[in-house]
Amino acid sequence: MNTTAQILLDFTAAAQRLKNVVNKTPLQLNLNLSKKYQCNIFLKREDLQIVRSYKLRGAYNMMSSLLGEQLQLGVVCASAGNHAQGFAYSCKKLGAKGVVFMPVISPNQKVSQTKMFGEDFITVKLVGDTFDDCAIAAKKYTEENGMTFIPPFDDYKIIEGQATVGVEIFEQFNKQQDKLEQKNINESTTLISQSSSSLGGDRGGLDFIFMAVGGGGLSAGVGSYFKTFSPQTKIIGVEPKGAPSMYEALKAGQPVTVENIERFVDGAAVKRVGDITFSICKDVLDDMLLVDEGKVCTTILQLYNEDAIVAEPAGVLSIAALDEYAEQIKGKNIVCVIGGGNNDIDRMQEIKERSLQYEGLKHYFLIRFAQRPGALKEFVNHVLGDNDDITRFEYMQKHNKETGPALVGIELKTKADYEVLLKNLNSYHINYTELKSGDNAFGYLV
């Protein structure tokens, strides 16, 4: 870790400032994931934080460190949602006037929550399509009004606050291990250790921490703490494939701007990581992984269905990446940070749709049906399999033409059914075009 960060990051002071402000969120052993990956997987539940994300830690740590006159003049932030909520809560807690700039596309749930946490202490301004757009407007507003800007990630005080997630993980994991060891001693039996080894774990230290990376504040903070107090622990950063800002920065050796990012994983959709966070992350991250947005959606649904955990897209990146490390983590102790649970229920249909497409269970076709009675009936009876389901059908009859086009969405029971479907389409000489996710028409029609 670089010397400047070692000097400027005071983990103990940050933990003390936040002691009576944030929830000390649980570190829970997840039996389903542990069994699946044959190891001990613990979830750090920052989705259970007061504002449902870890972002409160950095915002309050920085704001509570400001001089009294700075707070009196007011503070400003730019955020895609979670930082805004932490900022708003901190404004109310500290009695400071705050202005929040959020992208126009921010989920309604996050905008409403921000206003709820800040009450009369904050004003929300919706500007631009991305975090980067609204950040420019926010900084300009800050300068014009003599206020203080509270960045979402690129500041030592923000990083220091996020590092308290790591402080808690370290303390909680060691306490759990001590209890397990003491129980074994008291019972004078190997039953507990055998149970632990059945999951792959042992009394050893923490082997891996997986966490989402947006601007890099969390990974810089937690990574710095663990490289100081538990250097053997591997720190794995995870980004959505459509917004690989830290991945590209590490590859280039410096922060770079990634244009045309995919904004679905809004909590990690940042075009450019911070200069400070990059300077730390390049030393503390042991690996940087990219996860397909469809995989993220599948993970959200699985986590909800199997564990009743409601997590946002960025919140499950750490779990979605485990398949990439399935062999390396066997028999190890793992922590996955669930960074947030601010998931707008209005997005659930899109989440299900993306998941089905990623799993190969949902396909769209433009089918040119012969304009004669019985054409559709033949398609349903001969082309579709017993378990295939038409979930979308839009047809427009064309006069004085032999065929009429229809948009047909088909949901399959298993991935293997796709090859059977294509075989039937070709065997019965169906005139069709499959719409792929990369096609312009796909985004327009689906």
C-alpha positions, 0 to 999 in steps of 0.5 A: 500500500502506498505511504500516503494512504498509510499516513492519511487513513486512520481506521480507529478514528473513523470507527470511533466517529461511526460507532454510534451512527451506523449499524454494525451489520451482521457477518453471516455464514451462508449455508447454501453458498457454502455447500455449493462452493465447498467452503465457508462463505460469509456474507457481510450484510451492508444491505441491512445498514440504516440506509441499506448500503455502506455508503453512509460510512464514508459520507458521515465520516467526511462530513463529521470531520469538517470544520463547523463553519464549513458545515454551516455553509452547506454541503453538496454531493453527486450520486447514483443513489446510495451515496445520496442516501448516506449523505442525506442521513448525515445531513439530518444527523449533523443538522447541515444543509445539503444539496443532492445531484442525482442522474435523471435515470436514478431509480424512483425508489432511491430518489424517494429514499434520499428525500426520506432520510434527509427530510427538510435538510436536503434538496434533490436536483436531477441532472444528466444521464450518468453519475459523471454528468451530474457530478460536473453540475454538482461541482459547479454548483458547489463552487458558485455557492461556496459550499463543500463537495462530498465526493462518493469515493475519491477522498481519503475521509470517504475511503477511511469511512468505507474501511470500517466495513473491513474493521467489522469483518476482521473483528466479527470473523475472528470472534466467530472463529474463537467461539468455534474453537472454544466450543470444540475444546469444551465439548472435547469432540471433533464433531464441530470440526468435522462439520466445518470441514464438510463445508471446506473450512477450518480454523484458519484465517480469512482467505478471500474477500470479494466486493463490488467496485464502482469508483473504488472507495470500498475496495480501497478502504477495505483493501487497505485495512486488510493489507495492514492487519491481515496481508494474507487475505486476498482482495478480489474486486468485481465490476459489471462487464458493461462498466469496467472502469477499474479493470481498464484503469489497472490494465492501462496503469492509470484511471481512464474514462470508459465511454458508453457504459452499461448503466443497469448495475447503477451502483457500480456504473462509473465511467472513471474511477478516482485518482486516489482510489486507483492509487490505492487499489492498484496495490491492494487488489489481488484480482479484478473480475468482470461479471455479465449483467445477466449473471447479476440478475440470476444471482439477485433472483437466486439470493431472494428465492433461496435466502430471502435477501433483497439485494440491488444489482451492485450488491450481488456482484461479489456473489455473482463472481464466485463461479470464476473462483470456484476451484481457488476457494474450495476449503477456504474462508470467504467473505462476500460483501453485499454492499446494498439492498436498494432495489426498486421493485419496478425493476424486477421484470427487467431483472427476470428478463435479463436473467432468462436471456443470460441463462439461455431460456428466453429467445425472440424471433421475427417470424414471417407467417404465411398469410393463410388460415392455420399457419399459426396453429401449425407453428404451435403444434409442430415447432414448439416443444411441449414445455416451450411457452410463447410469452410475447406475440405481436402480429401485423397482417399485411394486405396483398402480401404472402407473409406477415411478420410477427415478433415472438418471444419464447421461454424454454424449460431448459437450455437444451430445448433451444437446439430442438427449437431451431431444428424444428424451425428449420425442418418446417421451413419457417421463415425467421430471424432470431433477434440477438441482444447486440442487435439494434432491433433487439433494443428497440423491440424487446 
